[in-house]
Amino acid sequence: MRVGYALDGDDSCIADARHHAAAFLDQVSDDQHLHVSARVRDLTQLVVSELVTNTRKYAPGPVLLELRITARAVEVMVWDSDPTIPAARAADPSRIGQHGLEIVKAVVENFEVQREPVGKRITARIALDDGPGHDLT
């Protein structure tokens, strides 16, 4: 199952993106009868929020958000018009802010950036399997 959204890039697009992610996971649960744990739901909204925030901050224009679910993972894809490849900064506990990419890379199963003819596409994959030690609610 896959859905896509065009976000206009204004200040409300981050909240809109989180809302779309939650609605998508609700639809998956209802239509596909696929259990999505609270942990996966929270991580998906976190990743969406961080990636769209970075896009809003660094790239002019619209943002495209695509959400896909497979038997193993939720995939979050974000496209923006800036061709600059993002890089996580070196760990610095005294730095205030600019930890979003570090956080995303820490919570996802896979993270990749692909240059497009215009801009770039970032894909983050969040495992559906909570594994041992995670809350399965």
Buried (B, 14 or more C-beta within 10 A) or exposed (E): EEBEBEBEBEEEBBEBBBBBBBEBBEBBEEEEEBEBBEBBBEBBBBBBBBBBBBBBEEBEEBBBBBBBBEEEBBBBBBBBBBEEEBEBEEEEEEEEEEBBBBEBEEBBBEBEEEEEEEBBBBBBBBBBEBEEEEEEE
